Amino acid sequence: MLIIRRRLGESFVVFSGENRIEIVVTEIDKSSIKVGIAAKDEIKVFRSEIIDKYLPNDTGRVESVAR
């Protein structure tokens, strides 16, 4: 696992093939942070608890997630 320290307003970028995903720290409070994620529309982004609930075996398919 890579751990990156960022301040409010700072970001990091993840590349996968030709895809670029930028994650920006948009808000910080005592017990949580808020991030913004910029990616192409075809890249699906889910919170981990959603993936754990609908993909317990990490099959790579999400079929029943409400949008």
C-alpha positions in Angstrom: 0.0 0.0 0.0 1.2 3.4 -0.9 0.5 6.1 1.7 0.5 9.7 0.5 0.3 12.8 2.7 -1.8 15.7 1.2 -3.0 19.0 2.5 -6.3 20.7 1.7 -6.5 21.5 -2.0 -3.7 19.2 -2.9 -4.1 16.2 -5.1 -2.5 13.0 -6.5 -2.9 11.3 -9.8 -3.3 7.6 -10.6 -2.6 6.3 -14.1 -3.9 3.0 -15.4 -3.1 2.5 -19.1 -4.4 5.6 -20.8 -6.7 6.5 -17.9 -5.9 9.3 -15.6 -7.6 9.6 -12.2 -7.1 12.7 -10.0 -8.0 12.6 -6.4 -8.2 16.0 -4.6 -8.6 16.7 -0.9 -11.5 19.1 -0.7 -12.4 19.2 3.0 -10.9 18.2 6.3 -12.5 18.0 9.7 -11.7 16.3 13.0 -12.8 12.7 12.0 -13.0 12.6 8.2 -11.9 14.0 4.9 -13.8 14.7 1.7 -12.1 14.0 -1.6 -13.1 14.8 -5.2 -12.3 12.3 -7.9 -11.9 13.4 -11.6 -11.9 10.5 -14.1 -13.4 9.6 -17.4 -17.1 8.7 -17.3 -16.4 5.1 -18.2 -14.3 4.7 -15.0 -16.6 3.6 -12.2 -15.7 4.7 -8.7 -17.4 3.1 -5.7 -16.9 3.4 -1.9 -15.3 0.2 -0.6 -18.3 -0.7 1.6 -20.4 -0.8 -1.6 -17.9 -3.1 -3.3 -17.7 -5.3 -0.2 -21.5 -5.6 -0.1 -22.1 -6.3 -3.8 -18.8 -8.0 -4.7 -17.8 -10.1 -1.8 -15.5 -12.2 -4.0 -14.1 -9.2 -5.9 -15.2 -10.6 -9.3 -14.9 -7.2 -11.0 -18.6 -7.0 -11.8 -21.1 -4.7 -10.2 -24.7 -5.7 -11.2 -27.1 -4.5 -8.5 -25.7 -1.2 -7.2 -28.3 1.6 -7.3 -27.2 4.7 -9.1 
